[in-house]
Amino acid sequence: MATGLVVLLEIAPGRRDEFVELARAHAQRSLALEEGRCLNFEVYVPVESETQVILVEKYVDDDALQAHWDSAHMAAYLARVSDLIVSRTRYRCQV
């Protein structure tokens, strides 16, 4: 069974465009570097809010998601976006 991850993010005021650019680059990197493990990675930007972003990710299984979290490119991404994120809620899902 595939593993999904939905992440609801609150971004610092005035910084959402910067975050979205970094998140979309991270999504593309994840799909390329984790081919066959990371099946989908979307960055959604709600029109009703100027500070929220939603990430929707799909992995082949729990091990693939864990490998994503443990990867060097994930660590680099988190180092770049940590100061932009006010809060984060993660939902690990069965797909």
Protein Blocks (a to p, Z undefined) as FASTA:
>chain_A
ZZdddddddddehilmmmmmmmmmmmmmmmmmmgoklmbdcddddfkbckbccdddddfb
lklmmmmmmpmklmmmmmmmmmmpmbdcdddddZZ
